[in-house]
Amino acid sequence: MQADGESAREIFGQGEGLTYNDFIVLPGHIDFAAEEVDLSTRFTRRIALKVPVVSSPMDTVTEHKMAISLALMGGIGIIHYNNTAEEQAAQVRKVKRFENGFITDPVVLSPRHRISDIDRINEKEGFSGIPITEDGTLKARLVGIVTNRDIDFEPDRSRLLQEVMVTELQTAPVGISLAEANQRLRETKKGKLPIVDAQGRLVSLVSRTDLKKNRDFPDACKDKRKQLRVGAAVSTREVDRERIAALVEAGVDAIVVDSAQGDSVFQIRAIEHLKKTYPGLDVLAGNVVTTRQCASLIEAGADGVRVGMGPGSICTTQDTMACGRAQATAVFECSRFCRERDVPVCADGGISSTGALAKALACGAATGMMGGLFAGTQEAPGEYFYKDGVRVKKYRGMASFEAMERGGGKRYLYADRGIRVAQGVSGYVVDKGSMLDLVAYIVQSLRQSLQDFGCRSLAQLHQVLESGSLRYERRSSSAQREGAVHSLFTHEEPVLGVRSEVP
């Protein structure tokens, strides 16, 4: 029997650039439940993810709150670099400290510090359970601990910690296993368990909240030290080598070399510097859209390739610069080339819906990078405000004039002559609620998409893509209209991330 539709090589090999809306994946045979679908994938050669979801390094999308939420759900966030090196490193540090198992570098204070010092730490780091040592340094003798319950209702924030700290402490000896420490936390019902040496000096800390996170987020993306994984973006400029050093010291797991046109001598030099100086650090390079560009970056040492030039919702590169490529075609061609070299592709741009993400994966991408889909969530930077009666947050392209004023133009090869050509715009996006709900919605949607494709895993999806048994069909403009909501007087759009009440 002749197969319906076309193989990927046939549909993308006709010399016309295709976007995600231009085709649809034909259904396969279902003999498994959606819950059985395995979405495990790779972000780079050595970094595995439980879900193929990555956040874009944009200053209205990814800082530590976004990166923490994504890592807890099995993806990874990329901290933007429209800030100082110290600020970006601090963002990375917040992610790495969020869930540690044994916290080997806890923030400590002395008895002579004040409650107001804890307030400042809480505002900066997001926690306030602080061990108190004799001189306020790590490895000094532990004398107390201060938690929220000790200071929440204290009106005088200038009081010394020695007046409010708890001195009768439940501690554990150095050498205790993490499992034993967690069991001790369960038994004592304490929030923190200090680990001390034979002289009573603080060595590390175990947190009850981390124990709860391990239970509630079993798919969390963690490193060998059980810390959440996080990436950070840098430019191709040599001045960012100091930034890279600060990020590595903060514990970053991957560096994203961020450039609108990634095939340049500047990016190649940046990759070569990274791989020579930090051989254990994975590098995602890009952005590119052709196989020749991919070859240049892989030869330089890239561990992953970021594909996309101009398809983002707030990006005007293709119109302004007359350069780029239709995103679905770019992802297919680059993924096919990179897969032969065991280098994962991250599809960046054009993913405005869960269906577009499923199509990006069906074109060969290992992960999808999203900006606009995540902008407007509680974890995205910025404050909510009302515009025309709608609760919104600001969202802007890194090549918009507004972002470039803050340094976003570093990813574009401009000379500092005061003349800048915007390749993006600023806008507003509606409140999408929590990332935890949104990613759960995306993951369930992807599982159901792969079930419809007849694929039990992303690995199988890419196998049938390569073999030609995954079939595609072009969609006319009429077919696209037919596949969307139509023929209604009015309707309500479903809100991404809002969980259905139907079990």
C-alpha positions as CSV (number, residue, x, y, z in Angstrom):
1,M,0.0,0.0,0.0
2,Q,1.4,3.4,-1.0
3,A,2.0,5.7,2.0
4,D,0.0,8.9,2.3
5,G,1.7,12.2,2.4
6,E,5.4,12.8,2.0
7,S,8.5,12.0,4.0
8,A,10.4,14.9,5.6
9,R,13.1,14.9,2.9
10,E,10.4,15.1,0.2
11,I,8.4,17.9,1.7
12,F,11.4,20.0,2.7
13,G,13.4,19.1,-0.4
14,Q,11.3,21.1,-2.9
15,G,13.2,24.3,-2.7
16,E,10.5,26.3,-0.8
17,G,11.0,27.5,2.7
18,L,8.3,26.2,5.0
19,T,7.1,27.5,8.4
20,Y,5.3,25.4,11.0
21,N,1.9,26.5,9.7
22,D,2.7,25.3,6.2
23,F,2.4,21.6,7.0
24,I,0.8,19.0,9.3
25,V,2.1,15.7,10.6
26,L,-0.1,12.7,9.5
27,P,-1.3,10.4,12.3
28,G,0.3,7.1,13.2
29,H,-1.0,4.0,15.0
30,I,-1.8,4.3,18.7
31,D,-1.2,1.3,20.9
32,F,-0.1,3.0,24.1
33,A,-1.4,5.7,26.6
34,A,-0.2,9.3,26.4
35,E,1.2,9.0,29.9
36,E,3.7,6.4,28.6
37,V,5.3,8.9,26.2
38,D,9.0,9.6,27.1
39,L,10.0,13.2,26.4
40,S,13.6,12.7,27.6
41,T,16.1,14.5,25.3
42,R,19.4,16.4,25.3
43,F,20.1,20.1,25.5
44,T,23.7,19.7,24.6
45,R,26.0,16.6,24.1
46,R,26.3,16.1,27.9
47,I,23.2,17.8,29.4
48,A,20.1,15.6,29.5
49,L,16.6,17.0,30.1
50,K,13.4,15.3,31.0
51,V,11.3,17.6,28.8
52,P,12.4,19.4,25.6
53,V,11.7,22.9,27.0
54,V,14.2,25.8,27.1
55,S,13.6,29.5,27.9
56,S,15.1,32.3,25.8
57,P,17.9,34.5,27.2
58,M,15.8,37.7,27.0
59,D,15.6,40.3,29.7
60,T,11.8,40.1,29.9
61,V,11.8,36.3,30.0
62,T,14.6,34.6,31.9
63,E,16.1,35.4,35.3
64,H,16.5,33.1,38.3
65,K,12.8,32.6,39.0
66,M,12.1,31.4,35.4
67,A,15.2,29.2,35.4
68,I,14.3,27.6,38.7
69,S,10.8,26.8,37.6
70,L,11.9,25.3,34.3
71,A,14.6,23.2,36.0
72,L,12.2,21.9,38.5
73,M,9.9,20.8,35.7
74,G,12.7,19.0,33.8
75,G,13.8,21.7,31.3
76,I,16.4,24.4,31.5
77,G,16.4,28.2,31.6
78,I,19.1,30.5,30.0
79,I,19.8,33.7,32.0
80,H,20.0,36.8,29.9
81,Y,23.1,39.0,29.8
82,N,21.5,42.5,29.5
83,N,23.1,43.2,32.9
84,T,26.5,43.3,34.5
85,A,28.7,40.2,34.9
86,E,28.2,40.3,38.7
87,E,24.4,40.6,38.3
88,Q,24.2,37.7,35.9
89,A,26.5,35.5,38.0
90,A,24.3,36.3,41.0
91,Q,21.2,35.1,39.1
92,V,23.0,31.8,38.3
93,R,24.0,31.5,41.9
94,K,20.4,31.8,43.0
95,V,19.4,28.9,40.8
96,K,22.3,26.7,42.0
97,R,21.6,27.4,45.6
98,F,17.8,26.8,45.3
99,E,18.1,23.1,45.7
100,N,21.4,21.6,46.8
101,G,21.0,18.5,49.0
102,F,24.0,19.4,51.1
103,I,24.3,23.2,50.9
104,T,28.1,23.5,51.1
105,D,28.2,27.3,51.1
106,P,25.3,28.5,53.2
107,V,24.9,32.2,54.0
108,V,25.9,32.7,57.6
109,L,25.8,35.6,60.0
110,S,27.2,36.4,63.5
111,P,25.2,37.1,66.7
112,R,26.1,40.7,66.3
113,H,24.2,41.1,63.0
114,R,20.7,42.4,63.1
115,I,17.3,41.2,61.9
116,S,17.5,43.9,59.1
117,D,20.6,42.0,57.7
118,I,18.4,38.9,57.3
119,D,15.7,41.0,55.6
120,R,18.3,42.1,53.1
121,I,19.4,38.5,52.5
122,N,15.8,37.4,52.0
123,E,15.2,40.2,49.5
124,K,18.4,39.4,47.5
125,E,18.6,35.6,47.8
126,G,15.0,34.5,48.5
127,F,15.5,32.8,51.8
128,S,15.9,33.7,55.5
129,G,16.8,30.6,57.5
130,I,20.3,31.6,58.5
131,P,22.8,29.7,60.6
132,I,24.6,31.9,63.2
133,T,28.3,31.2,63.8
134,E,30.7,32.8,66.3
135,D,32.3,35.2,63.9
136,G,29.7,35.1,61.0
137,T,31.9,33.0,58.7
138,L,31.6,29.5,57.4
139,K,33.7,26.8,59.3
140,A,33.3,28.8,62.5
141,R,31.6,27.2,65.5
142,L,27.8,27.1,65.2
143,V,26.0,29.0,68.0
144,G,22.4,29.3,66.7
145,I,20.0,29.6,63.9
146,V,17.3,32.2,62.9
147,T,14.3,31.2,60.9
148,N,11.1,33.0,59.8
149,R,9.2,32.0,62.8
150,D,11.8,33.7,65.0
151,I,11.5,37.1,63.4
152,D,8.3,37.3,61.4
153,F,6.3,39.3,63.9
154,E,9.2,41.2,65.4
155,P,8.5,45.0,64.9
156,D,12.1,46.1,65.8
157,R,14.2,45.0,62.8
158,S,17.3,46.5,64.5
159,R,17.4,43.8,67.2
160,L,20.6,41.8,67.4
161,L,20.4,38.2,66.3
162,Q,21.8,37.0,69.6
163,E,18.5,38.1,71.1
164,V,16.2,36.1,68.9
165,M,18.3,33.1,67.6
166,V,17.5,29.6,68.7
167,T,20.5,28.1,70.5
168,E,19.2,24.6,71.3
169,L,20.0,23.0,67.9
170,Q,19.4,19.7,66.2
171,T,22.6,19.0,64.3
172,A,24.2,16.1,62.4
173,P,27.8,15.0,62.2
174,V,29.9,15.5,59.1
175,G,29.9,12.3,57.0
176,I,26.2,11.6,57.3
177,S,24.6,10.6,54.1
178,L,21.9,12.7,52.4
179,A,19.3,10.0,52.9
180,E,20.2,9.9,56.6
181,A,20.1,13.7,56.8
182,N,16.6,13.7,55.2
183,Q,15.4,11.1,57.6
184,R,16.7,13.2,60.5
185,L,14.7,16.2,59.2
186,R,11.6,14.1,59.0
187,E,12.1,12.9,62.6
188,T,12.9,16.3,64.1
189,K,10.4,18.2,62.0
190,K,12.9,21.1,61.7
191,G,13.3,23.3,58.7
192,K,17.1,23.2,58.6
193,L,19.7,20.6,59.7
194,P,23.2,22.0,60.2
195,I,26.0,19.6,59.6
196,V,29.0,20.1,62.0
197,D,32.4,18.7,62.6
198,A,33.8,17.3,65.9
199,Q,34.5,20.8,67.1
200,G,31.0,22.0,66.4
201,R,32.0,24.1,63.4
202,L,29.5,24.4,60.6
203,V,30.4,22.4,57.5
204,S,27.1,22.4,55.5
205,L,23.3,22.6,55.7
206,V,20.4,20.4,54.7
207,S,17.0,22.1,54.1
208,R,13.5,20.7,54.6
209,T,12.2,22.7,51.7
210,D,14.7,20.8,49.4
211,L,13.4,17.5,50.7
212,K,9.9,18.6,49.8
213,K,11.0,19.7,46.3
214,N,12.6,16.3,45.7
215,R,9.2,14.8,46.4
216,D,7.1,17.2,44.4
217,F,9.4,17.5,41.3
218,P,10.9,14.1,40.5
219,D,11.8,15.1,37.0
220,A,13.9,18.1,38.1
221,C,17.0,18.8,35.9
222,K,20.0,18.5,38.2
223,D,23.8,18.2,38.1
224,K,25.9,15.5,39.8
225,R,25.8,17.6,43.0
226,K,22.0,17.5,43.0
227,Q,21.8,21.2,42.2
228,L,19.4,22.6,39.6
229,R,20.9,23.1,36.1
230,V,21.0,26.5,34.5
231,G,22.5,28.1,31.4
232,A,23.6,31.7,30.7
233,A,24.1,33.7,27.6
234,V,27.1,35.7,26.6
235,S,28.1,37.8,23.6
236,T,30.9,37.0,21.2
237,R,32.9,40.1,22.4
238,E,36.2,39.5,24.1
239,V,35.2,41.7,27.0
240,D,32.7,39.0,28.0
241,R,35.5,36.6,28.8
242,E,35.5,38.1,32.3
243,R,31.8,37.5,32.4
244,I,32.3,33.9,31.5
245,A,34.8,33.4,34.3
246,A,32.3,34.9,36.8
247,L,29.5,32.6,35.5
248,V,31.8,29.5,35.7
249,E,32.7,30.4,39.3
250,A,28.9,30.7,40.1
251,G,28.4,27.2,38.8
252,V,26.8,27.7,35.4
253,D,26.1,24.4,33.5
254,A,26.1,25.7,30.0
255,I,27.1,28.8,28.1
256,V,25.0,30.0,25.2
257,V,27.0,32.1,22.8
258,D,24.3,34.5,21.7
259,S,24.5,36.1,18.2
260,A,21.8,36.9,15.7
261,Q,24.0,35.6,12.9
262,G,26.1,32.9,14.5
263,D,28.5,32.0,11.7
264,S,31.2,34.6,12.3
265,V,34.9,34.5,13.2
266,F,33.9,36.3,16.4
267,Q,31.7,33.3,17.5
268,I,34.2,30.8,16.5
269,R,36.9,32.5,18.6
270,A,34.5,32.6,21.5
271,I,33.7,28.9,21.2
272,E,37.4,28.0,20.9
273,H,38.2,30.1,24.0
274,L,35.4,28.4,26.0
275,K,36.4,24.8,25.0
276,K,40.1,25.5,25.6
277,T,39.7,27.3,29.0
278,Y,36.7,25.3,30.3
279,P,36.8,21.9,28.6
280,G,34.1,20.5,31.0
281,L,31.6,23.3,30.2
282,D,29.0,22.6,27.4
283,V,28.5,25.3,24.8
284,L,25.4,26.0,22.8
285,A,26.3,28.1,19.7
286,G,24.2,30.0,17.2
287,N,22.0,31.3,15.8
288,V,22.2,29.6,12.4
289,V,19.9,28.3,9.7
290,T,22.1,26.5,7.2
291,T,24.2,23.3,7.3
292,R,27.3,25.2,6.3
293,Q,26.9,27.4,9.3
294,C,26.3,24.4,11.6
295,A,29.5,22.8,10.2
296,S,31.5,26.0,11.2
297,L,30.2,25.9,14.8
298,I,30.6,22.2,15.3
299,E,34.2,22.2,14.0
300,A,34.9,25.0,16.5
301,G,33.7,22.7,19.3
302,A,30.0,23.5,19.8
303,D,28.1,20.9,21.9
304,G,24.7,22.1,20.7
305,V,23.4,24.3,17.9
306,R,20.7,26.9,18.2
307,V,18.7,27.3,15.0
308,G,16.5,30.3,14.0
309,M,17.0,33.6,12.4
310,G,14.1,36.0,12.5
311,P,11.0,33.8,13.2
312,G,10.3,35.2,16.7
313,S,7.1,37.0,17.4
314,I,8.9,40.2,18.3
315,C,11.8,39.8,15.8
316,T,11.9,41.8,12.6
317,T,15.3,40.5,11.3
318,Q,14.0,38.9,8.1
319,D,12.1,42.0,7.1
320,T,14.8,44.5,8.2
321,M,17.9,42.6,7.1
322,A,16.5,40.5,4.2
323,C,18.3,37.6,5.6
324,G,17.3,34.4,7.4
325,R,15.3,31.3,6.6
326,A,11.8,29.8,7.1
327,Q,12.0,28.1,10.5
328,A,10.6,24.7,9.8
329,T,13.0,24.2,6.8
330,A,15.9,25.6,8.9
331,V,15.2,23.2,11.7
332,F,14.9,20.2,9.5
333,E,18.0,20.8,7.4
334,C,20.2,21.7,10.4
335,S,18.9,18.9,12.6
336,R,19.6,16.3,9.9
337,F,23.2,17.6,9.5
338,C,23.8,17.9,13.3
339,R,22.2,14.5,14.1
340,E,24.9,12.8,12.0
341,R,27.5,14.4,14.2
342,D,25.7,13.7,17.5
343,V,25.0,17.4,18.2
344,P,21.5,18.3,19.5
345,V,19.6,21.2,17.9
346,C,17.6,23.7,19.8
347,A,14.9,25.3,17.7
348,D,14.6,28.9,18.6
349,G,11.7,31.0,17.5
350,G,8.3,30.6,15.9
351,I,7.0,28.4,18.7
352,S,3.8,30.3,19.6
353,S,1.8,27.2,20.6
354,T,2.2,23.6,21.8
355,G,1.5,22.4,18.3
356,A,4.4,24.5,16.9
357,L,6.7,22.9,19.5
358,A,5.5,19.4,18.5
359,K,6.3,20.3,14.8
360,A,9.7,21.6,15.7
361,L,10.5,18.3,17.4
362,A,9.0,16.4,14.4
363,C,11.4,18.4,12.2
364,G,14.3,16.9,14.2
365,A,14.9,19.4,17.0
366,A,15.9,18.0,20.4
367,T,14.5,21.0,22.3
368,G,12.5,24.1,21.6
369,M,13.5,27.5,23.0
370,M,10.6,29.9,23.8
371,G,10.4,33.5,24.7
372,G,6.9,34.9,23.9
373,L,5.2,31.7,25.2
374,F,6.8,32.2,28.6
375,A,6.6,36.0,28.7
376,G,3.8,37.2,31.0
377,T,4.1,34.4,33.5
378,Q,4.6,35.0,37.2
379,E,8.2,33.9,36.9
380,A,9.1,36.2,34.0
381,P,10.9,39.5,35.0
382,G,8.9,42.6,35.4
383,E,5.8,43.8,37.1
384,Y,2.2,43.3,36.1
385,F,0.1,46.3,35.2
386,Y,-3.2,46.9,33.5
387,K,-3.5,48.1,29.9
388,D,-7.0,48.7,28.5
389,G,-8.4,46.6,31.3
390,V,-6.1,43.6,30.7
391,R,-3.4,42.4,33.1
392,V,-0.1,42.4,31.2
393,K,3.6,42.3,31.4
394,K,6.1,44.0,29.0
395,Y,7.8,41.8,26.4
396,R,10.5,43.0,24.1
397,G,13.0,41.8,21.5
398,M,16.6,42.0,22.4
399,A,17.1,44.0,19.3
400,S,14.4,46.5,20.0
401,F,15.5,50.1,20.6
402,E,14.4,49.8,24.3
403,A,16.4,46.6,24.9
404,M,19.5,48.0,23.1
405,E,19.5,51.0,25.3
406,R,20.2,48.5,28.2
407,G,22.9,46.6,26.2
408,G,20.8,44.1,24.3
409,G,22.6,45.1,21.0
410,K,25.6,43.0,22.1
411,R,24.2,40.0,20.2
412,Y,24.3,42.1,17.0
413,L,27.6,43.1,15.3
414,Y,27.2,46.8,15.6
415,A,30.0,49.3,15.7
416,D,29.6,51.9,18.4
417,R,28.8,54.8,16.1
418,G,25.5,55.8,17.6
419,I,23.5,54.4,14.7
420,R,21.5,51.3,15.5
421,V,19.1,49.4,13.3
422,A,16.3,47.8,15.3
423,Q,15.6,44.2,14.5
424,G,12.8,43.8,17.1
425,V,9.9,45.5,18.8
426,S,8.5,46.0,22.3
427,G,5.0,45.0,23.2
428,Y,2.8,43.5,25.9
429,V,1.7,40.0,26.7
430,V,-1.3,38.9,28.9
431,D,-0.8,37.3,32.3
432,K,-0.3,33.5,31.8
433,G,-0.1,32.5,35.5
434,S,2.5,30.2,36.9
435,M,5.2,28.5,34.8
436,L,4.6,25.3,36.8
437,D,1.1,25.1,35.4
438,L,2.1,26.3,32.0
439,V,4.9,23.7,31.6
440,A,2.7,20.9,32.9
441,Y,0.2,21.9,30.2
442,I,2.9,21.9,27.5
443,V,4.3,18.6,28.6
444,Q,0.8,16.9,28.5
445,S,0.1,18.4,25.1
446,L,3.4,17.1,23.7
447,R,2.7,13.6,25.1
448,Q,-0.7,13.7,23.3
449,S,0.9,15.0,20.1
450,L,3.5,12.2,20.0
451,Q,0.7,9.7,20.8
452,D,-1.2,10.9,17.7
453,F,2.1,10.6,15.7
454,G,2.3,7.0,16.9
455,C,5.6,7.6,18.7
456,R,6.4,6.5,22.3
457,S,9.3,8.8,22.7
458,L,11.3,11.6,21.2
459,A,14.0,9.2,20.3
460,Q,11.4,7.1,18.3
461,L,10.0,10.3,16.7
462,H,13.5,11.1,15.3
463,Q,14.0,7.5,14.2
464,V,10.8,7.5,12.1
465,L,11.6,11.0,10.8
466,E,15.0,9.7,9.6
467,S,13.6,6.5,8.1
468,G,10.8,8.4,6.2
469,S,7.9,6.5,7.9
470,L,6.8,9.7,9.6
471,R,4.6,11.4,7.0
472,Y,3.8,15.1,6.4
473,E,1.4,17.0,4.2
474,R,1.3,20.6,3.0
475,R,-1.5,22.8,4.1
476,S,-3.2,25.3,1.9
477,S,-4.3,28.6,3.4
478,S,-7.8,27.2,3.3
479,A,-6.7,24.1,5.2
480,Q,-5.0,26.3,7.8
481,R,-8.3,28.2,8.3
482,E,-10.2,25.0,8.4
483,G,-7.9,23.6,11.1
484,A,-8.4,26.6,13.3
485,V,-11.5,27.8,15.1
486,H,-14.1,29.0,12.6
487,S,-17.8,29.5,11.8
488,L,-18.6,30.8,15.3
489,F,-20.2,34.1,16.2
490,T,-17.7,34.3,19.1
491,H,-15.6,32.0,21.2
492,E,-13.2,32.0,24.2
493,E,-9.6,31.0,23.6
494,P,-8.2,28.4,26.0
495,V,-5.7,29.9,28.4
496,L,-2.3,28.1,28.3
497,G,-1.3,26.7,31.7
498,V,-4.7,26.7,33.3
499,R,-5.5,23.2,34.3
500,S,-8.8,21.7,33.2
501,E,-11.2,20.6,35.9
502,V,-11.9,17.4,33.9
503,P,-9.9,14.5,35.4
